[in-house]
Amino acid sequence: RLQRGLLLHRRGRFAEAIDDFTMLLEAKPNAHEVYYRRGLARHQLRQTEDAIADLDQCLKLKPDFVDAIYVKGNIAASDGKADEAVLLYREATKIAPTHAASWYNEGNLLFNQDKLLEAIECWTQVIELQPNLFRAWNNRAAAYAKLGKESDALADYERALSLNPGFAKAWDNLAWLLATSEDPEIRDAVRAVTIAKKACELTNFHDWSCMSTLAAAYAEAGDMEQASSWAKRSREVAPDE
């Protein structure tokens, strides 16, 4: 029954998985992992109260079950309870310092709160645990850039792209850095145009932000006609705000 439920869950058939987990719990009411699995499925169906109840029951039976704490953090984050989520992620990493997903998500929340040094610390932990996680390199680069540590940002963006050349966001971020940096050793308008074009190509010229970056790169390169053209195209597809 557990294996069937797990298979259904992997296939995205969450309601059917919940039915199997519920039947299993009737026979094994102290199976903490089954409460976790059912809570996870309920979370994915946005049944938040029931999901939290299952996760709490899992933790009542096994207080150090890290994945249940992590999912509770995700639920809090999705509900806009950033401070609560951070505390849950920290609880998870205190129990299991190698829980990279908790470090990563905590970094995201701290970055959004402009707690940049703390965010960098989290993503550095992630990189040490999973050095090929390109998103962690990109995110740390963004934090470095906001702190004015542009050489570090440049190195991290390039590392992210070496790990995943198809990651459009890193191309876009790197192009913006090269086009707008006040450091003459970092600023490179010609390269910024080339890299911004790559970001636009990877997003099939549908991403307003990438096209806006391309406009900025052309402006920095002194080609105001192209800058104006891409700025207009960006506004055509951008949301109103």
Helices and strands as residue ranges (DSSP letters): H 2-10, H 14-27, H 32-44, H 48-61, H 66-78, H 82-95, H 100-112, H 116-129, H 134-146, H 150-163, H 168-180, H 189-202, H 208-221, H 224-237
